[in-house]
């Protein structure tokens, strides 16, 4: 699932707002978070 799909699925209309609140919560961008998950769980991609 890409970032835009996630933004829409959680009911937000602004990708930039989602990225801001995500970064505050997880201390990294959504893209970096996805990359880290793919490194940890390569078969989940």
N, C-alpha and C positions, 0 to 999 in steps of 0.2 A: 504494500500500500504506500503510495507516495504522500508527501506532506499535504498537498492540496486536498487529497481524498480524506485524510485524517481531519483536517480543518473542517471540511464540510460535514463529516460524520459526527463530530462533536457539537455541531450546531453553530459554528462561528462563520462569519463571512470575511474576516480579515486574516490573511496568512501572516502578515507582519505582527498583528496583535498576538496570535497564537505563538509565534516564535519568541516574542518578548516574554510572555508568561511561562512558556516552557523553559526558557533559559533561566529565569528566576528560580524555578522549581528544581530543575535538574542540573544546573550549573554548566550546561553546554547546549549547543544548538540542536534542534531536532535531527538535522542531517548527521551531525557527529554522533549523536546517540544511536541512530540507525546503523552507522558504520561500525560502532563498537559492538552492537548486538550481533551483527553479521560475523564479526571476528570470533565472538564467543560461541555463537550457535550457527555455524556455516550451513548446516542442512536446513535451517528454518527459512532461508531466502526464497 
